[in-house]
């Protein structure tokens, strides 16, 4: 049975050779429009009473399989319960910086998320007109040209794995705070690899200047702080030095607050596929203007405190 194409029926004949089950299967029924080939199956019995192995068809398809014993009231079919593989979930979370995404970036990200998933569908949640809307990705992409600009976007896809555990990918872009990539599953190598692959797709689209300012408050503001330490000895009165230090710290905190309010952490422009130069550059320009303004104010205060009248 396939979750997408439906049920296929095979007639199988098999034998056991050196504790391995070998079967040759011939298709008897196939869903309309589906091509089937003869299948060769090889598997072995494990301690849980399951048969695990590989299959391969004459049309070039192949994969793994696992057969489970059905419960029965007859004690001769009962399988002693023994501890098997531990049921555990591996999680990986990666934070991404300030992002400027465009239509083609969102389409690329959704298509990459769907890789490795056969039954799962990407679910999109976005904020528009003071409310959150949730749609399947197919419906979202059909109306993507009418959405405009977004500051919040959440993409989710999941499907069942073994032991009844879902493997999940969640990508959440927020206006303020930390945007994150979260991947969960029972296969550690898949979790780590998928999370890193998604991060590498988004990494070139990060605004390094805005990200650094938002995370550390650095750049020109760091220069102001260092300059403050250098010029403090030139201010003779301790009252003036105290005033200067307090004003500089308040100024840096205020400008960082204004920076976070004026420049969103996430901006997604869906009305065009190719970004214009100004739309790509305006966050960096505004970030530099905010930082430069703090330098001017600090310099003006220093000139007042060290001038002839002081």
BELQUIVEN-V438863 format. One line per field, one symbol per residue. phi: phi as a letter, one per 20 degrees, with the letter a starting at -180 (. if undefined). psi: psi as a letter, one per 30 degrees, with the letter a starting at -180 (. if undefined). burial: + if it has 9 or more other C-alpha atoms within 8 Angstrom, else -. A space follows every 50 residues. Layout:
phi=???
psi=???
burial=???
//
This chain:
phi=.dfdeoeddcddcbbdclmdedcdddfdbcgfndeccfdddcbcedfene ddaccbdfeneardbbddfefbffffefdffcfdffebceccccedefcc dcgffffffffffffmdedfcfddcbeblmbddcbfgfffffdffeendc dbbcdcbbbfdfmmdeecccccddfcodfcdcccreefffffffffffff fegfeeefffffffedmemfffffffffffeggfefffffffffffffff ffffffffgffedffccdddebedffffffefffffffffffffffffff fffffdfgff
psi=kkfefakkkkkkkllkjhgkkkkkkkkfkklkgkkllkkkkkllkaffgl jkallklfgfllallkkkkkkkfkfffkkkklkbkkjlkkkkkkklakkj llefeeeeeeeeefkfkefkkkkkklkkhglkkklleeeefegeffebkk fkkkkkkllkalggkkkkkkkjklekakklkkkklfjeeeeeeeeeeeef efefgkjeeeeeeeefhbbfeeeeeeeeeefeffjekfeeeeeeeeeeee eeeeeeeeeeeejkekkjjfflekkleefffeeeeeeeeeeeeeeeeeee eeeefglef.
burial=-------+-+---------++++++++--++-----+++++++++--+++ +++++++--------------------+----------++++++-+++++ +++--++-++--++-----++++++++-------+++--+---++-++++ +++++++++-+---+++++++++++--+++++++++----++-++--++- ++--+++--+++++--+-++++-++--+------+----++--++--+-- ++--++--++--++++++++++-------+--++-+++-+++-++--+-- ++--++----
//
